[in-house]
C-alpha cells in the first residue's frame, strides 16, 4: 500500500462527525481521483485545489483568505484537513482569518509569532468541549480521577469535538493511549486574537474519556502517570512522561 494511504479505522468516537463524509471522500480517492477532487465533490463553501496552485512565495493562509481555495496534497493528512473544512467550516474560516490578519500586519518571517503559533497548534491538535461544571473544574485542575471516574456519568451530557486534523489522522490510523488534545472549553469560533495568544486550553488524554479506549478504564488504567500526569506542582522532581 502507498505509505500516503495507511488503513483508516473510522470507528473511533472522535471520528463520528467526519465518518460519513470521510468514507465517501476516501472511496473517491481510492477510485483514482485526487484528494482535492474528492473533497470538491461534497457541498462546501471552500474550493480545494492541488498544492501546485499555491504561488511560489505566497503564504498558505494568506492564499486561502484571498482566493477561497485550499491547497491540498494527495495524502491522508491533507484529506483530514479537508474533512475539517467540510464539517467545521466556521472554525476553519475563523482560524484562517486570524492568520491572514496577522500576516497582513506583520508579514511572514522565520517565526510565526505567538498568535499564529497558537492557531497552528490548535488547528493540528485541538478540540473543544461543552461540559457540565464538574467536568470543567476537574479538567482545569487535572484531577483525572474526578474527571474520568467520579464524574464518569456526566460525560453523557458533554460534547467533545476533535478538530485538529493531525490528531484525527493519528486516531484513525495509529491510536495510542497517550494521544492528548489541546481542549478549549466551549466553542472557540468567537474568540478574539488576544484570547488565542493566551492559549487558554487544557491537555486532555483522549483515552481517558469513558468508552474511548478498548481496554478496561478502571483505577489501574488511570494510575498510569506517564499519560495521566498530575499538575506540575504535584510532580516529583525530575518527573517526565509522554502525557500532558
N, C-alpha and C positions, 0 to 999 in steps of 0.2 A: 504493500500500500504506500502511496505517496506520503512522505512524512508530514506534508502540509495538511493531511487529512486523516488524523488518527480517529479511531472509532469514537462515536459520540453516544453517550448514555443519557437520554432525556428524562430519566426517571427521578433525578434529584429534585427535591421540593423547591429549591431555589430557581429551577428552570421552568417552573409551572407557567409564569406569564409569557414565556417565549416558546413553549413547547410546540404548539400547533403551527405557528408561523415558521419556527425554526426547522421543523421536519419538512415543510413544503420547500423552503429555500434550499436546504441541503439536498433534497431529492433533485431539484433542478440542476444544482452544481454537479451532482453525481451523474446526471444525464448528459453533461457536456457543456453547459453554459458557464460564463464567468460568474464570480460572486456578485459583481455589480449588476449584471443582467438578471440574476436570480432574485436579488433584492428589489430591483425595479419592477418586477412582475407583481409585487404587492402594492397596495394603495398607500402611498406615502407622500408626505409633504416635502420630502427632500429627494434629490436625484443622486444616484450613485454612479460614479464614473471610474474608469481604470486609473490606477496610480499614475500612469504616464500623463494623465490630463493635468496634473499639478505642475504649473510652470516652474522651471528651474529658478531657485532663489525665492520662491513665494512661500510664505509661512502657511502651513497646512490649515490652521484655524482661520487665518485671515482669508484664505481662498474660499473656504466653506461659507463664511459670512458674506463675502462679496458675491459669490456665484450661486449659492444654494445647492452646490454639488459637493459630494463627499468622496474624495479619492479613496479607492478600495483595492487592496491587493487580493490575490487569489489564495487566501489561507484562512484557517479557522478563526484566528484572532480577529481579522477584519470582518469575517462573517458575523461573529458575535457583536462586534461594534455596530454593524448594520442592524442587527436584531434590536439592539437597544434604541437605535434611532427610530425604528418602526414602532416599538412598543412604548417607549418613554420619550416621545418626541419633545414634549415641553421642557423636560430636564436637559436633554441634549442641546436644544436651542439656547437655553439659558447658559449652560456651560460655554458654548461656542461664542455667544455674545460677550460674555465677560472676558474670554480670551482675546477676542478681536478688539475690544475696547482697550485692554492692556497693551496689545501690540501697537495700536494706533497711537497711544500716548507715549510708549517707551521704546518702540521698535523691537527688533529681535536681536538679542545678544547671546553671549556664551551661557548665560544663566537665564532661566525663565523669570525669576523673582518669586516672592512669597505667594502672591495671588495665583499665578499660573502654575506654580508647583502644587498648590493645594487643589486646584481644579483638575490637574492631571492625575494626581494621586486618587482622587475620588472617582474620576472617570474610569480609571483602571481597576480600582479595588473597593469601590464604595457601595453602600446600601443605605436605605432609610427605613426607619421603624416608627410605626404608630403603636403605642402600647399603654396598658394601664400604668398608673403612677408607681405601683410597687415594682414592676419590671424596670421602669426607667431608673428608679432610685438604685436598684441593685446593679444595673449596668454601669451607672455613673461611678459607683463605689467598687466595681469589680468584685462584688460579693457573688461568686459563681454558685455557691450552694443555694443562696436565696434566689438567684436568677433562674436557675435550671431545675432545682429540686423543690424548694419550699414554695415557689410560685409557678410550678410546672403547669398547673391548670389554667393560669392566666394567659398562657401562650395561645390558647384557643381564641382569645379576644384580641390578639395582637396581629399586626400586619407588617411583615418584614419583606422588603423588595430589594433584591440584589440588582444593582445597576452597573457595577464595574465589569466591563467586558472581559478583561483579563481574568478576573476572579470567576466569572461564569464559564470561561473556557476551561479553567482548571477543574471546576466542579463537574463539568461534562465529560472530561477525559481522564483526569487523574486526581480524584478527590482524596484529600488527606485529612487526618484528624486536626492537624494544626492550622488549616486554612482559616484565616481571620479576616473579617471585613472591617472597614472603617465606617462606622454606623453613625448617621445623622439622625437625631431624634426628631421625628416628623419630616414632612416633605421639604427639601431644600430649594425648591424652584423659586420661591420668593426671597431667598436670602440675598443680602447685599454683598458687594465686593469686600467690605470690611468684615462681614460675618465669615466669608470664606477665608480671609487671611488668618483668622484666629484658629482655623482647623478645629471646629467645635465638635468633632466626632469622637466616638468611643470604640475601642477594639472589642470585637465580638467573635469568639471562636464558634464558627457556624455548626460544628459537630455537636456542640452542647445543646442546641435547640431540641426540645423533645420531638422525637420522630425523625430527626435529620441525620442520624447515624445508624448503621445497621447493627452494631454491637449493643449489648445492654447498657443503658445510660443510668448506671447506679452510682452510689457514693464512690466506689473504687474508680469508676470511669472519670469522674470529676476530680479525683485526687491527683491526677497527672499534672504536676506543677510545670512541666515543660510546655503544656498547652494552656491550662487554666492558671495563669500566673497571677499571683497577688499583686496589689499595688506596690510601687517601688518602695514606699515607706515600710512595707512589711516583709520585703525580701531579705534573705540573708546576704551578707556582704559577699560580692563576687558571683551572685547567682545569675545564671543566664537562661537560655532556653529559646525555643522556636516560636512560642506563642506570643500573645500581646504583651 
